[in-house]
Amino acid sequence: MMKRNLLLLLGVIVLAVGPLIFHSKTAKFSGSDDQASELISTIQPGYHRWALPLWQPPSAEIESLIFAVQAALGAGLLGYYFGRRRGYAEGKGASEGRATH
């Protein structure tokens, strides 16, 4: 069990640090929205968007913060839901076990 945990930890470290070590110095990281906009402008240069966002965050950092908060809330809600279901199932199994003896 300990060996498996150490291998998993090593794998996480390699996945986290590897891209930082081996990335290209000229690599440009952009989101899928930026890539899609560039592709659309190359395919059809005269295209104009017909819908605009209701609110534009003041900076990219705020936009990243909002995205991270949404992800954290979603993960928290899913964790809570599955934790409650598991606790309910374990509690139900324990009460059925006591009832038969």
C-alpha positions as CSV (number, residue, x, y, z in Angstrom):
1,M,0.0,0.0,0.0
2,M,2.8,2.4,0.9
3,K,4.6,1.6,-2.4
4,R,1.5,2.4,-4.4
5,N,1.0,5.7,-2.6
6,L,4.6,6.7,-3.2
7,L,4.2,5.8,-7.0
8,L,1.0,7.9,-7.2
9,L,2.7,10.8,-5.4
10,L,5.7,10.6,-7.8
11,G,3.3,10.5,-10.8
12,V,1.5,13.6,-9.6
13,I,4.9,15.4,-9.1
14,V,6.0,14.4,-12.6
15,L,2.7,15.6,-14.1
16,A,2.9,18.9,-12.3
17,V,6.6,19.7,-12.8
18,G,7.2,18.1,-16.2
19,P,5.5,20.7,-18.3
20,L,7.3,23.4,-16.5
21,I,10.6,21.9,-17.2
22,F,10.1,20.7,-20.8
23,H,7.9,23.4,-22.3
24,S,9.1,25.4,-25.2
25,K,10.3,28.9,-24.6
26,T,8.2,30.1,-27.5
27,A,5.0,28.3,-26.5
28,K,2.0,30.6,-26.3
29,F,-0.7,29.4,-24.0
30,S,-4.2,30.6,-24.9
31,G,-7.7,29.6,-24.2
32,S,-10.0,27.8,-26.6
33,D,-12.0,31.1,-27.1
34,D,-8.9,32.9,-28.4
35,Q,-8.0,30.0,-30.7
36,A,-11.6,29.8,-32.0
37,S,-11.6,33.6,-32.7
38,E,-8.4,33.4,-34.6
39,L,-9.6,30.5,-36.7
40,I,-12.9,32.2,-37.5
41,S,-11.0,35.4,-38.6
42,T,-8.8,33.4,-40.9
43,I,-11.7,31.4,-42.4
44,Q,-14.0,34.4,-42.8
45,P,-12.3,37.8,-42.3
46,G,-15.4,39.9,-42.5
47,Y,-17.3,38.0,-39.7
48,H,-18.8,40.0,-36.9
49,R,-20.1,38.6,-33.6
50,W,-23.8,38.8,-33.3
51,A,-23.9,38.4,-29.5
52,L,-21.8,40.1,-26.8
53,P,-21.2,39.1,-23.2
54,L,-23.5,40.7,-20.6
55,W,-20.5,41.5,-18.4
56,Q,-16.8,41.6,-19.1
57,P,-14.4,41.0,-16.1
58,P,-12.1,44.0,-15.6
59,S,-9.0,41.8,-16.0
60,A,-7.8,38.3,-16.9
61,E,-6.9,37.6,-13.3
62,I,-10.5,38.3,-12.2
63,E,-11.8,36.1,-15.0
64,S,-9.5,33.3,-13.8
65,L,-10.6,33.8,-10.2
66,I,-14.2,33.6,-11.1
67,F,-13.5,30.4,-13.1
68,A,-11.6,28.9,-10.2
69,V,-14.4,29.7,-7.8
70,Q,-17.0,28.1,-10.1
71,A,-14.8,25.0,-10.3
72,A,-14.4,24.9,-6.6
73,L,-18.1,25.3,-5.9
74,G,-18.9,22.6,-8.4
75,A,-16.4,20.2,-6.9
76,G,-17.7,20.9,-3.4
77,L,-21.3,20.3,-4.4
78,L,-20.4,17.0,-6.2
79,G,-18.3,15.9,-3.2
80,Y,-21.0,16.7,-0.8
81,Y,-23.6,14.9,-2.9
82,F,-21.5,11.7,-3.3
83,G,-20.5,11.9,0.4
84,R,-24.1,12.1,1.5
85,R,-25.1,9.2,-0.7
86,R,-22.3,7.0,0.6
87,G,-23.0,7.9,4.2
88,Y,-26.7,7.1,3.6
89,A,-25.9,3.8,2.0
90,E,-23.5,2.8,4.8
91,G,-26.0,3.9,7.5
92,K,-28.7,1.9,5.8
93,G,-26.5,-1.1,5.5
94,A,-25.5,-0.9,9.2
95,S,-29.1,-0.6,10.3
96,E,-30.2,-3.5,8.2
97,G,-27.4,-5.6,9.6
98,R,-28.5,-4.9,13.2
99,A,-32.1,-5.7,12.4
100,T,-31.4,-9.2,11.2
101,H,-29.4,-10.2,14.3
